[in-house]
């Protein structure tokens, strides 16, 4: 079974209000790429991935006049991919939803949020655990001994998944954690202030997510956590102020020798977190206009629980770092035109003899 995560830059701008692909020569929101070219590039990438499930980050918007499901279903029809069913979760106000495209003949997928709903004004009971991701969580994020209200601008998508053929059940959480970039800064002082504030929020979201992860792992749930974490060790100069990156918090680094089962695994994250890592992989490529160069970063991950790790094979579909992608000129060009992120896939060997007989 192949599972993918893919952040598609400004996917929403490629559809009209009825969710129909805009196959015209107008410019897309991607620099120097027309809408028809980005749509055909995306179709090429999605067809080549041929995944059973794709967690789409920055999926088309749902609002009063637009609908994520409608747009993605029509994109699946346009692309000719078998992952044509769509599941979404809590919606947001950013025009960038999190949605799962999947093959309904292979998988069942149901939005299944966990946690206690908490009102903005209430602190909740710490024994209740983390609230639903569309709620407000009160955490002390600046060590002033008071609990600050934390919310997700893009609530993670929690899914109950099942393989139709075998009944194997697992949990999946799609994530788009807050960016740490100091957008809107007018000078160096504002850049520092906004960067530190954003890192606090990003770290708090990762703590919230980690608490949910630990509940699943303690219950013995096979778990996949995937998406864009806008984070990784050593990505900015402010990391030293906080001790650990948000990624390390989510994955469970530092939880102690006795808690091996509480850690998640992603080989690319492990490479990035290794001491003196010099050749960490990357999943994104951004053009820095004022420096006239590209910046590459490792932002997208597929993390799995310990029971799933031995069954998996990971791949970053990078147009320059992956030899097969580079040598396939049509695919290489499509990956570059489609988005500023590249897909990450996980191939899981879910043959019956590899599964826990208690599951399903």
N, C-alpha and C positions, 0 to 999 in steps of 0.2 A: 504494500500500500504506500502511495506517495502523498505526503502532506507538504504543503508549501506555505510560506508567508511572503507577501509582496506588497511593498508600499508603492502605490501608483500616484505619481505627482499630478495634482489637479485633475483627478479622474472625473470629478463632478462637472468640470467645464466642457466635457466631451459629449454631453447629452442635453436635449431640449427638455421642456417642462413635462413632456409625456414619456420621458426616459428613452427617447429614440437617439441612437448614435448620430452625431452631427458630422456626416461625411461630406465636408465641404473644404474649400481652400482657405477659410479664415484661420488666423493664427490661434494656436492653442495657448494655454497659460505656460507651457514650457517654452523656454527661449528658443526662437528660430525654428520651431517645429509647428507645422500646420495640423489642424485637427484631424483631417483625413489620414495624414501620415502617422500621427500618434496612435490613432485607432487601429490602423493596419499593423503597426509595430506591436501593439499590445496583443492583438489577435494572434500574431506569429509567436510571441513569447508564450502566451497561455496554451496554445495548441502544442507547442514543443514541450512544455512542462508536462502536459497530459497528467495532471495531478488528480487524485481522488478528492482532495479537499484543498482549497486555497484560502488562507486567511488574508482578506484584502484590507490593507491599511490605507487610509484616505479614500475609502469607497465613496461613491456618489452620495449626495446629501438626501436626507429626508427632512422635509419642512412642510409648510402649508401647501406649497405648490409642486413639491418634488418628492420622489419616492425611491429609496435605495433599491428595494427589491425589484421594482419595475425596471429601473435602469440596468441592473446587473443581469436580469433575465434576458433583456433584449441584447445586451452585450454578448451573453453566452450564445444566443441564437445567431448573432452576426458572426461570431468567432468560430462557431461550429464545434464547441468544446462539450464534453460530456458532463462536466461539473456545472450543471444548469440550475440546480436548486439553490435557494438563498435563505440564510438565516441571519437575522440581526438581533441586537439586544437593546439596551438603553440608548436612546438617541441623544445627540448633543447639538450645540449651537455653532459648531465650527465649520460646517460644510464638509467635514471629513469624518465619515462614519467608519466603524469597524464592522465588517460583514464576512460571513463564510459562504463561499461558493463550493458546492460539493455535488458529487455524483449520487443521485438518490437511489440508484440501483445497487450501490455499494455500501452506502452509509445512511444511518439515521442521525439527525442532528436536531437538538432542542435547546432553546435558550432556557437555562436553568440557573438563575442567580441564587447565590447563597448569602446568608447574613441577615441581621436584624435591621429593618428600616429605622433610621434615626432622624428626627427632626433637627433642623438647623440649630435650634436653641437648646437642645438636650445634649448632655454629655454621654448618656448611655451608661451601661454597666460593663466594666472591663471584662467581667466573666462571660458576657454575651459574645465576645470575640468581635472581629471587624464587621462593620455594617455592610449592607449592600453597596455596590460600587456607584450607584446613582445617589447615594446619601452623602452626608457630611460626617467625617471622622475627626475627632478632636485629639491631636497629638502635640506634644511639646517639641517643636522643631527648631527652636533657637535657645534652648537650655535656660529659659527664664522662669522655670517652675510653673508655667501656666500652659494650658492646652489650647493650641490654635486650631481653628476650623480648616480642615483640608477637604478638597473635593477634586474629582477628576473632570477635566474639561472634556475628555473622551473616556467614559466609563468602560473598563475592560468587558469583553464579551465572554461570558461564562456559558459553556455548552456541555450538555450530556450527550456523548457520542456512543454509537453502537455499530459494529460491523454486522451487516445483515446476514451474511453467509454463516457466521459462527456464533453470533450473539455476544462477541467480546465487547465489553463496555469500558469506556475510559472517559476522562474529563479533559476538556480543552479550554484554555483561557487565551483569548486574543487581546493583545496589549498595544497601546500607543501612548507611551509615557511622555510627560511634558518635556519640551525642548529646553535646554539650558542656555540657548543663544540669547544674548542681550538685545533683542529686537527693540528698536525705538530709542536706544541710547544716543545722546547727542554729544557726549564727551567721555573722556576716560573715567571720570568719577562716576557718572551714571552707568557706564558699562560695568564697572566693578560692583556697584550696588545691585543692579538688575541681575548680574550673573550670580551673585551670592544668593539673592532672593529666589531666583529660579532653581538653583541647585537645592536649596532647602525644600522647595515644593516638590522637586523631582525625587529627592531622597524620601520625603514623607510618603509620596505615592508608592514608591518601591517598598517601604516598610509595610504599608497597608496591604499591598499585593502579596508580600512575603507571608504575612499572617494568614491570609487565605490559603496560600500554598501549603503551609505547615498543617493546617487542618485537614487538607486532602491527603497529604502524605501520612499523617498519623492514622487516618482512616483506611490506609492501604489502597487508595485510589490510584490506578495508573493515570499519569498526568502529563499533558503537553502544554507548555506555556510558550507562546510564540508571538512575534511581532516586532515593532520598532521601539527600542528602549531609549533611543537618543542618548546612549551612554556606553561607556566602557572604560577600563582602567587607563589613566593617563591622557584623557581627551582634553582636559583643560587645566589651567594653573591653579584653580580653586579647589581641586580634589583633596589636596593635603589638609585643608581646613576641616574636612569631614571624615577623614580616616579611611573610609571605604567608598567605592563607587556604588551607585544604585544597582548596577548589574551584579556586583558581588553580594549585595544584600538579598536580591531576588534569588540568586542561584544557591545561596546558603553558605557562602564562604565564611569561615570563622565560627561555625556553630559547634565545633568541638569534635574530637575523635569519636565520641560515643554516639554521634548523631549522623553517621554516614548516610543512613536511609533518608535523612531530611534534606539532602542536597540534590539539586538538579544537575543535569549534565548536558553540555553543549561543547563539542570539541573545539569550535572556533573561539568560544569564550575562554576555554581552558588555555588555549595558545596565547590569547591576549593577556591573561592574568599570570602567565608564567614569569618568573624573575628574569629581568633583562630581555624581555621579548623583543626581537628585532625584526621579525618577519610575520607580524600578525596579519591575518586575512582582512579584507575589506568588503563591505556590502553596498557602499554608496559612493557617489562621485559628484561633488558640487563645484560649480564654477565660481571662483572668487573674483568678481569683476574688477575691484580696485587693485588687485595684485596680478590680474591677467593670468591666472593659473587655476588648476583644479586641486581640490582637497578631497582626499579619500578617507573614509572612516568605516569602522566596524560598528554598526548600529542595530542590525537585524539578526535575530537569533531564533532558534527552535530548541528549547530546553525540555528535557524529559526526566521523569522519575527514574530511579535506579533500576526498576524492573524492566523498563523499556529500552534502556541504553544499549544493552548487548545486541538488540535486534535491529539497531539503526545504522544507516549510512547517510551522512550529511553531504550536501553540496551547495556551494555558492555559485550561481550562474553569472559569473563575472566575465564581461566580454574580452578582457585582456589577461586575467589571471587564470581562467579556466581554458585549457588548451582546446577542448572540443568546441567551446563557444567562440574562441578566437578564429579557429580554422573554418567555421561555418559563417561565411561572410554575411549572408542574409540574416542569420540569427544575431550576429555581432552588431550589425547596424540596427536591428530591431531593438535590442537591449539598450542601446545608446539613445534611441529616439523615444522609447516608451516611458522612461522615468529616470529620476536621479538616484533611485535605489535599484538594486538587482535582486531577483528572487533567491530565496534560500529554500532548499527542499530537504526532506527527511524521508528516506525509503525505509519502511518498517517491515520486517519479516514476521508476519503474524500467523504463520502456520501453526496449526493446533498444538504440535509438540513443543512449541516455544512459549505457549501461554500458560498462565496459572490456571490450573483446572478448576479453581474456585470461582473464577470470573465467568460471567455469562451463565 
